[in-house]
Amino acid sequence: MFFVKHRRWEVPDAMCCNVQAESSTPTPFDMTWMAEFVDELSSFDRRMNTAVIDSGILAGVPTNLLAKQGLFIIQFGTHSCN
């Protein structure tokens, strides 16, 4: 689990880096599914960005500070696998 501003999210075991697959036979890669997933993720990202912009919550915050915070999250992550 990880914390972001007093909220707690459970991370499913399947998302953690130390969990082994139940089957020793790998599932074939499904490019169509992956393309649909990426499209949906992109759509979600656009909707969330629009919601943040429309809310005005970041009004007046310099873009360079937002970029710096984003880099911090990427470098140090938001959770770890135990």
ZAMARGU-4260 file (C-alpha; in steps of 0.2 Angstrom, whole numbers, plus 5000, padded with zeros to 4 digits):
<rodrens>
0) 5000/5000/5000 | 5006/5018/4998 | 5000/5035/5004 | 4997/5051/4995 | 4991/5066/5005
5) 4982/5055/5019 | 4974/5043/5007 | 4978/5025/5007 | 4977/5014/4991 | 4980/4995/4992
10) 4991/4988/4979 | 4986/4971/4972 | 4999/4958/4974 | 4999/4956/4956 | 5006/4973/4954
15) 5021/4971/4965 | 5038/4966/4959 | 5041/4951/4969 | 5025/4941/4965 | 5027/4926/4954
20) 5015/4921/4941 | 5003/4907/4946 | 5007/4897/4930 | 5024/4893/4923 | 5017/4895/4905
25) 5017/4913/4900 | 5002/4921/4893 | 5004/4926/4874 | 5006/4945/4872 | 4990/4953/4866
30) 4995/4968/4856 | 4976/4973/4853 | 4972/4972/4871 | 4988/4983/4875 | 4983/4996/4862
35) 4966/4997/4869 | 4973/4998/4887 | 4985/5012/4882 | 4971/5022/4873 | 4960/5021/4888
40) 4974/5026/4900 | 4977/5041/4888 | 4959/5046/4888 | 4959/5044/4907 | 4974/5055/4909
45) 4966/5069/4898 | 4950/5069/4908 | 4960/5070/4924 | 4971/5084/4917 | 4955/5093/4911
50) 4947/5091/4929 | 4962/5098/4937 | 4964/5113/4925 | 4945/5117/4926 | 4946/5116/4945
55) 4959/5130/4946 | 4968/5120/4960 | 4985/5123/4952 | 4981/5141/4946 | 4997/5152/4950
60) 5008/5137/4953 | 5023/5139/4941 | 5025/5125/4928 | 5043/5122/4933 | 5038/5118/4951
65) 5025/5105/4945 | 5038/5097/4934 | 5050/5097/4949 | 5037/5088/4959 | 5033/5076/4945
70) 5052/5071/4943 | 5053/5069/4962 | 5038/5056/4961 | 5046/5047/4947 | 5063/5046/4955
75) 5058/5041/4972 | 5041/5032/4968 | 5025/5031/4978 | 5026/5014/4985 | 5038/4999/4987
80) 5035/4980/4986 | 5039/4971/5002
</rodrens>
